Amino acid sequence: AVVSTQSTGGVVAAFNTIMAAQRGEVPCKVTSARPLSEDHLEALREALGKFLKENEKLLLETATDEALIGGMVVEVGDKRVDMSTATKIRKLKAALAMPL
């Protein structure tokens, strides 16, 4: 039988997610418009750490996306908090387009 790499990759990813949960690891991805300084990263780790249980460990991944203009998007598990300037502008434009 031929096994596709795509289905195998999905199984491996699911297994890694389950094992990380067993180890108490909480993956978190933070995307910002520009790379974060060490001071900002430390403050972010401290703030996010307050939401963890005693036996959990934060696994912080960072990325940059200039399209955000400013601010950041934080993803923890299936939760997403968008504090980007681009989203704020989009929401303001939508509000201004509404009839009075």
Phi and psi in radians as a Rosetta constraint file:
Dihedral C 1 N 2 CA 2 C 2 CIRCULARHARMONIC -1.681 0.35
Dihedral N 2 CA 2 C 2 N 3 CIRCULARHARMONIC 2.228 0.35
Dihedral C 2 N 3 CA 3 C 3 CIRCULARHARMONIC -1.895 0.35
Dihedral N 3 CA 3 C 3 N 4 CIRCULARHARMONIC 2.193 0.35
Dihedral C 3 N 4 CA 4 C 4 CIRCULARHARMONIC -1.342 0.35
Dihedral N 4 CA 4 C 4 N 5 CIRCULARHARMONIC 2.573 0.35
Dihedral C 4 N 5 CA 5 C 5 CIRCULARHARMONIC -1.173 0.35
Dihedral N 5 CA 5 C 5 N 6 CIRCULARHARMONIC -0.529 0.35
Dihedral C 5 N 6 CA 6 C 6 CIRCULARHARMONIC -1.102 0.35
Dihedral N 6 CA 6 C 6 N 7 CIRCULARHARMONIC -0.822 0.35
Dihedral C 6 N 7 CA 7 C 7 CIRCULARHARMONIC -1.210 0.35
Dihedral N 7 CA 7 C 7 N 8 CIRCULARHARMONIC -0.619 0.35
Dihedral C 7 N 8 CA 8 C 8 CIRCULARHARMONIC -1.131 0.35
Dihedral N 8 CA 8 C 8 N 9 CIRCULARHARMONIC -0.726 0.35
Dihedral C 8 N 9 CA 9 C 9 CIRCULARHARMONIC -1.069 0.35
Dihedral N 9 CA 9 C 9 N 10 CIRCULARHARMONIC -0.671 0.35
Dihedral C 9 N 10 CA 10 C 10 CIRCULARHARMONIC -1.148 0.35
Dihedral N 10 CA 10 C 10 N 11 CIRCULARHARMONIC -0.695 0.35
Dihedral C 10 N 11 CA 11 C 11 CIRCULARHARMONIC -1.148 0.35
Dihedral N 11 CA 11 C 11 N 12 CIRCULARHARMONIC -0.755 0.35
Dihedral C 11 N 12 CA 12 C 12 CIRCULARHARMONIC -1.114 0.35
Dihedral N 12 CA 12 C 12 N 13 CIRCULARHARMONIC -0.747 0.35
Dihedral C 12 N 13 CA 13 C 13 CIRCULARHARMONIC -1.097 0.35
Dihedral N 13 CA 13 C 13 N 14 CIRCULARHARMONIC -0.751 0.35
Dihedral C 13 N 14 CA 14 C 14 CIRCULARHARMONIC -1.108 0.35
Dihedral N 14 CA 14 C 14 N 15 CIRCULARHARMONIC -0.736 0.35
Dihedral C 14 N 15 CA 15 C 15 CIRCULARHARMONIC -1.079 0.35
Dihedral N 15 CA 15 C 15 N 16 CIRCULARHARMONIC -0.792 0.35
Dihedral C 15 N 16 CA 16 C 16 CIRCULARHARMONIC -1.080 0.35
Dihedral N 16 CA 16 C 16 N 17 CIRCULARHARMONIC -0.668 0.35
Dihedral C 16 N 17 CA 17 C 17 CIRCULARHARMONIC -1.122 0.35
Dihedral N 17 CA 17 C 17 N 18 CIRCULARHARMONIC -0.773 0.35
Dihedral C 17 N 18 CA 18 C 18 CIRCULARHARMONIC -1.108 0.35
Dihedral N 18 CA 18 C 18 N 19 CIRCULARHARMONIC -0.772 0.35
Dihedral C 18 N 19 CA 19 C 19 CIRCULARHARMONIC -1.153 0.35
Dihedral N 19 CA 19 C 19 N 20 CIRCULARHARMONIC -0.679 0.35
Dihedral C 19 N 20 CA 20 C 20 CIRCULARHARMONIC -1.089 0.35
Dihedral N 20 CA 20 C 20 N 21 CIRCULARHARMONIC -0.722 0.35
Dihedral C 20 N 21 CA 21 C 21 CIRCULARHARMONIC -1.100 0.35
Dihedral N 21 CA 21 C 21 N 22 CIRCULARHARMONIC -0.705 0.35
Dihedral C 21 N 22 CA 22 C 22 CIRCULARHARMONIC -1.075 0.35
Dihedral N 22 CA 22 C 22 N 23 CIRCULARHARMONIC -0.606 0.35
Dihedral C 22 N 23 CA 23 C 23 CIRCULARHARMONIC -1.462 0.35
Dihedral N 23 CA 23 C 23 N 24 CIRCULARHARMONIC -0.024 0.35
Dihedral C 23 N 24 CA 24 C 24 CIRCULARHARMONIC 1.375 0.35
Dihedral N 24 CA 24 C 24 N 25 CIRCULARHARMONIC 0.333 0.35
Dihedral C 24 N 25 CA 25 C 25 CIRCULARHARMONIC -1.512 0.35
Dihedral N 25 CA 25 C 25 N 26 CIRCULARHARMONIC 2.296 0.35
Dihedral C 25 N 26 CA 26 C 26 CIRCULARHARMONIC -2.001 0.35
Dihedral N 26 CA 26 C 26 N 27 CIRCULARHARMONIC 1.867 0.35
Dihedral C 26 N 27 CA 27 C 27 CIRCULARHARMONIC -1.278 0.35
Dihedral N 27 CA 27 C 27 N 28 CIRCULARHARMONIC 2.418 0.35
Dihedral C 27 N 28 CA 28 C 28 CIRCULARHARMONIC -2.459 0.35
Dihedral N 28 CA 28 C 28 N 29 CIRCULARHARMONIC 2.249 0.35
Dihedral C 28 N 29 CA 29 C 29 CIRCULARHARMONIC -2.005 0.35
Dihedral N 29 CA 29 C 29 N 30 CIRCULARHARMONIC 2.242 0.35
Dihedral C 29 N 30 CA 30 C 30 CIRCULARHARMONIC -2.070 0.35
Dihedral N 30 CA 30 C 30 N 31 CIRCULARHARMONIC 2.116 0.35
Dihedral C 30 N 31 CA 31 C 31 CIRCULARHARMONIC -1.950 0.35
Dihedral N 31 CA 31 C 31 N 32 CIRCULARHARMONIC 2.222 0.35
Dihedral C 31 N 32 CA 32 C 32 CIRCULARHARMONIC -2.230 0.35
Dihedral N 32 CA 32 C 32 N 33 CIRCULARHARMONIC 2.862 0.35
Dihedral C 32 N 33 CA 33 C 33 CIRCULARHARMONIC -1.186 0.35
Dihedral N 33 CA 33 C 33 N 34 CIRCULARHARMONIC -0.611 0.35
Dihedral C 33 N 34 CA 34 C 34 CIRCULARHARMONIC -2.293 0.35
Dihedral N 34 CA 34 C 34 N 35 CIRCULARHARMONIC 2.760 0.35
Dihedral C 34 N 35 CA 35 C 35 CIRCULARHARMONIC -0.998 0.35
Dihedral N 35 CA 35 C 35 N 36 CIRCULARHARMONIC 2.452 0.35
Dihedral C 35 N 36 CA 36 C 36 CIRCULARHARMONIC -1.449 0.35
Dihedral N 36 CA 36 C 36 N 37 CIRCULARHARMONIC 2.494 0.35
Dihedral C 36 N 37 CA 37 C 37 CIRCULARHARMONIC -1.276 0.35
Dihedral N 37 CA 37 C 37 N 38 CIRCULARHARMONIC 2.890 0.35
Dihedral C 37 N 38 CA 38 C 38 CIRCULARHARMONIC -1.056 0.35
Dihedral N 38 CA 38 C 38 N 39 CIRCULARHARMONIC -0.665 0.35
Dihedral C 38 N 39 CA 39 C 39 CIRCULARHARMONIC -1.104 0.35
Dihedral N 39 CA 39 C 39 N 40 CIRCULARHARMONIC -0.757 0.35
Dihedral C 39 N 40 CA 40 C 40 CIRCULARHARMONIC -1.139 0.35
Dihedral N 40 CA 40 C 40 N 41 CIRCULARHARMONIC -0.714 0.35
Dihedral C 40 N 41 CA 41 C 41 CIRCULARHARMONIC -1.085 0.35
Dihedral N 41 CA 41 C 41 N 42 CIRCULARHARMONIC -0.735 0.35
Dihedral C 41 N 42 CA 42 C 42 CIRCULARHARMONIC -1.151 0.35
Dihedral N 42 CA 42 C 42 N 43 CIRCULARHARMONIC -0.736 0.35
Dihedral C 42 N 43 CA 43 C 43 CIRCULARHARMONIC -1.122 0.35
Dihedral N 43 CA 43 C 43 N 44 CIRCULARHARMONIC -0.668 0.35
Dihedral C 43 N 44 CA 44 C 44 CIRCULARHARMONIC -1.148 0.35
Dihedral N 44 CA 44 C 44 N 45 CIRCULARHARMONIC -0.802 0.35
Dihedral C 44 N 45 CA 45 C 45 CIRCULARHARMONIC -1.015 0.35
Dihedral N 45 CA 45 C 45 N 46 CIRCULARHARMONIC -0.749 0.35
Dihedral C 45 N 46 CA 46 C 46 CIRCULARHARMONIC -1.132 0.35
Dihedral N 46 CA 46 C 46 N 47 CIRCULARHARMONIC -0.792 0.35
Dihedral C 46 N 47 CA 47 C 47 CIRCULARHARMONIC -1.129 0.35
Dihedral N 47 CA 47 C 47 N 48 CIRCULARHARMONIC -0.794 0.35
Dihedral C 47 N 48 CA 48 C 48 CIRCULARHARMONIC -1.199 0.35
Dihedral N 48 CA 48 C 48 N 49 CIRCULARHARMONIC -0.580 0.35
Dihedral C 48 N 49 CA 49 C 49 CIRCULARHARMONIC -1.068 0.35
Dihedral N 49 CA 49 C 49 N 50 CIRCULARHARMONIC -0.450 0.35
Dihedral C 49 N 50 CA 50 C 50 CIRCULARHARMONIC -1.190 0.35
Dihedral N 50 CA 50 C 50 N 51 CIRCULARHARMONIC -0.323 0.35
Dihedral C 50 N 51 CA 51 C 51 CIRCULARHARMONIC -1.601 0.35
Dihedral N 51 CA 51 C 51 N 52 CIRCULARHARMONIC -0.102 0.35
Dihedral C 51 N 52 CA 52 C 52 CIRCULARHARMONIC -1.515 0.35
Dihedral N 52 CA 52 C 52 N 53 CIRCULARHARMONIC 2.674 0.35
Dihedral C 52 N 53 CA 53 C 53 CIRCULARHARMONIC -1.336 0.35
Dihedral N 53 CA 53 C 53 N 54 CIRCULARHARMONIC 2.902 0.35
Dihedral C 53 N 54 CA 54 C 54 CIRCULARHARMONIC -0.980 0.35
Dihedral N 54 CA 54 C 54 N 55 CIRCULARHARMONIC -0.662 0.35
Dihedral C 54 N 55 CA 55 C 55 CIRCULARHARMONIC -1.678 0.35
Dihedral N 55 CA 55 C 55 N 56 CIRCULARHARMONIC 0.206 0.35
Dihedral C 55 N 56 CA 56 C 56 CIRCULARHARMONIC -1.736 0.35
Dihedral N 56 CA 56 C 56 N 57 CIRCULARHARMONIC 2.653 0.35
Dihedral C 56 N 57 CA 57 C 57 CIRCULARHARMONIC -2.207 0.35
Dihedral N 57 CA 57 C 57 N 58 CIRCULARHARMONIC 2.280 0.35
Dihedral C 57 N 58 CA 58 C 58 CIRCULARHARMONIC -1.383 0.35
Dihedral N 58 CA 58 C 58 N 59 CIRCULARHARMONIC 2.243 0.35
Dihedral C 58 N 59 CA 59 C 59 CIRCULARHARMONIC -1.916 0.35
Dihedral N 59 CA 59 C 59 N 60 CIRCULARHARMONIC 1.689 0.35
Dihedral C 59 N 60 CA 60 C 60 CIRCULARHARMONIC -1.588 0.35
Dihedral N 60 CA 60 C 60 N 61 CIRCULARHARMONIC 2.200 0.35
Dihedral C 60 N 61 CA 61 C 61 CIRCULARHARMONIC -2.061 0.35
Dihedral N 61 CA 61 C 61 N 62 CIRCULARHARMONIC 2.348 0.35
Dihedral C 61 N 62 CA 62 C 62 CIRCULARHARMONIC -2.049 0.35
Dihedral N 62 CA 62 C 62 N 63 CIRCULARHARMONIC 2.644 0.35
Dihedral C 62 N 63 CA 63 C 63 CIRCULARHARMONIC -2.565 0.35
Dihedral N 63 CA 63 C 63 N 64 CIRCULARHARMONIC 2.814 0.35
Dihedral C 63 N 64 CA 64 C 64 CIRCULARHARMONIC -2.123 0.35
Dihedral N 64 CA 64 C 64 N 65 CIRCULARHARMONIC 2.553 0.35
Dihedral C 64 N 65 CA 65 C 65 CIRCULARHARMONIC -2.595 0.35
Dihedral N 65 CA 65 C 65 N 66 CIRCULARHARMONIC 1.823 0.35
Dihedral C 65 N 66 CA 66 C 66 CIRCULARHARMONIC -1.066 0.35
Dihedral N 66 CA 66 C 66 N 67 CIRCULARHARMONIC -0.384 0.35
Dihedral C 66 N 67 CA 67 C 67 CIRCULARHARMONIC -1.118 0.35
Dihedral N 67 CA 67 C 67 N 68 CIRCULARHARMONIC -0.306 0.35
Dihedral C 67 N 68 CA 68 C 68 CIRCULARHARMONIC -1.245 0.35
Dihedral N 68 CA 68 C 68 N 69 CIRCULARHARMONIC -0.321 0.35
Dihedral C 68 N 69 CA 69 C 69 CIRCULARHARMONIC 1.210 0.35
Dihedral N 69 CA 69 C 69 N 70 CIRCULARHARMONIC -0.890 0.35
Dihedral C 69 N 70 CA 70 C 70 CIRCULARHARMONIC -2.870 0.35
Dihedral N 70 CA 70 C 70 N 71 CIRCULARHARMONIC 3.077 0.35
Dihedral C 70 N 71 CA 71 C 71 CIRCULARHARMONIC 1.291 0.35
Dihedral N 71 CA 71 C 71 N 72 CIRCULARHARMONIC -2.746 0.35
Dihedral C 71 N 72 CA 72 C 72 CIRCULARHARMONIC -2.760 0.35
Dihedral N 72 CA 72 C 72 N 73 CIRCULARHARMONIC 2.864 0.35
Dihedral C 72 N 73 CA 73 C 73 CIRCULARHARMONIC -2.112 0.35
Dihedral N 73 CA 73 C 73 N 74 CIRCULARHARMONIC 2.212 0.35
Dihedral C 73 N 74 CA 74 C 74 CIRCULARHARMONIC -1.990 0.35
Dihedral N 74 CA 74 C 74 N 75 CIRCULARHARMONIC 2.211 0.35
Dihedral C 74 N 75 CA 75 C 75 CIRCULARHARMONIC -2.126 0.35
Dihedral N 75 CA 75 C 75 N 76 CIRCULARHARMONIC 2.105 0.35
Dihedral C 75 N 76 CA 76 C 76 CIRCULARHARMONIC -2.227 0.35
Dihedral N 76 CA 76 C 76 N 77 CIRCULARHARMONIC 1.987 0.35
Dihedral C 76 N 77 CA 77 C 77 CIRCULARHARMONIC 1.057 0.35
Dihedral N 77 CA 77 C 77 N 78 CIRCULARHARMONIC -2.223 0.35
Dihedral C 77 N 78 CA 78 C 78 CIRCULARHARMONIC -1.675 0.35
Dihedral N 78 CA 78 C 78 N 79 CIRCULARHARMONIC 0.174 0.35
Dihedral C 78 N 79 CA 79 C 79 CIRCULARHARMONIC -1.751 0.35
Dihedral N 79 CA 79 C 79 N 80 CIRCULARHARMONIC 2.484 0.35
Dihedral C 79 N 80 CA 80 C 80 CIRCULARHARMONIC -2.407 0.35
Dihedral N 80 CA 80 C 80 N 81 CIRCULARHARMONIC 2.225 0.35
Dihedral C 80 N 81 CA 81 C 81 CIRCULARHARMONIC -2.087 0.35
Dihedral N 81 CA 81 C 81 N 82 CIRCULARHARMONIC 2.029 0.35
Dihedral C 81 N 82 CA 82 C 82 CIRCULARHARMONIC -1.806 0.35
Dihedral N 82 CA 82 C 82 N 83 CIRCULARHARMONIC 1.863 0.35
Dihedral C 82 N 83 CA 83 C 83 CIRCULARHARMONIC -1.969 0.35
Dihedral N 83 CA 83 C 83 N 84 CIRCULARHARMONIC 0.496 0.35
Dihedral C 83 N 84 CA 84 C 84 CIRCULARHARMONIC -1.411 0.35
Dihedral N 84 CA 84 C 84 N 85 CIRCULARHARMONIC 2.657 0.35
Dihedral C 84 N 85 CA 85 C 85 CIRCULARHARMONIC -1.132 0.35
Dihedral N 85 CA 85 C 85 N 86 CIRCULARHARMONIC -0.659 0.35
Dihedral C 85 N 86 CA 86 C 86 CIRCULARHARMONIC -1.034 0.35
Dihedral N 86 CA 86 C 86 N 87 CIRCULARHARMONIC -0.741 0.35
Dihedral C 86 N 87 CA 87 C 87 CIRCULARHARMONIC -1.190 0.35
Dihedral N 87 CA 87 C 87 N 88 CIRCULARHARMONIC -0.695 0.35
Dihedral C 87 N 88 CA 88 C 88 CIRCULARHARMONIC -1.073 0.35
Dihedral N 88 CA 88 C 88 N 89 CIRCULARHARMONIC -0.754 0.35
Dihedral C 88 N 89 CA 89 C 89 CIRCULARHARMONIC -1.119 0.35
Dihedral N 89 CA 89 C 89 N 90 CIRCULARHARMONIC -0.767 0.35
Dihedral C 89 N 90 CA 90 C 90 CIRCULARHARMONIC -1.046 0.35
Dihedral N 90 CA 90 C 90 N 91 CIRCULARHARMONIC -0.743 0.35
Dihedral C 90 N 91 CA 91 C 91 CIRCULARHARMONIC -1.167 0.35
Dihedral N 91 CA 91 C 91 N 92 CIRCULARHARMONIC -0.702 0.35
Dihedral C 91 N 92 CA 92 C 92 CIRCULARHARMONIC -1.128 0.35
Dihedral N 92 CA 92 C 92 N 93 CIRCULARHARMONIC -0.732 0.35
Dihedral C 92 N 93 CA 93 C 93 CIRCULARHARMONIC -1.088 0.35
Dihedral N 93 CA 93 C 93 N 94 CIRCULARHARMONIC -0.705 0.35
Dihedral C 93 N 94 CA 94 C 94 CIRCULARHARMONIC -1.148 0.35
Dihedral N 94 CA 94 C 94 N 95 CIRCULARHARMONIC -0.717 0.35
Dihedral C 94 N 95 CA 95 C 95 CIRCULARHARMONIC -1.146 0.35
Dihedral N 95 CA 95 C 95 N 96 CIRCULARHARMONIC -0.698 0.35
Dihedral C 95 N 96 CA 96 C 96 CIRCULARHARMONIC -1.216 0.35
Dihedral N 96 CA 96 C 96 N 97 CIRCULARHARMONIC -0.454 0.35
Dihedral C 96 N 97 CA 97 C 97 CIRCULARHARMONIC -1.382 0.35
Dihedral N 97 CA 97 C 97 N 98 CIRCULARHARMONIC -0.239 0.35
Dihedral C 97 N 98 CA 98 C 98 CIRCULARHARMONIC -1.260 0.35
Dihedral N 98 CA 98 C 98 N 99 CIRCULARHARMONIC 2.417 0.35
Dihedral C 98 N 99 CA 99 C 99 CIRCULARHARMONIC -1.209 0.35
Dihedral N 99 CA 99 C 99 N 100 CIRCULARHARMONIC 2.616 0.35
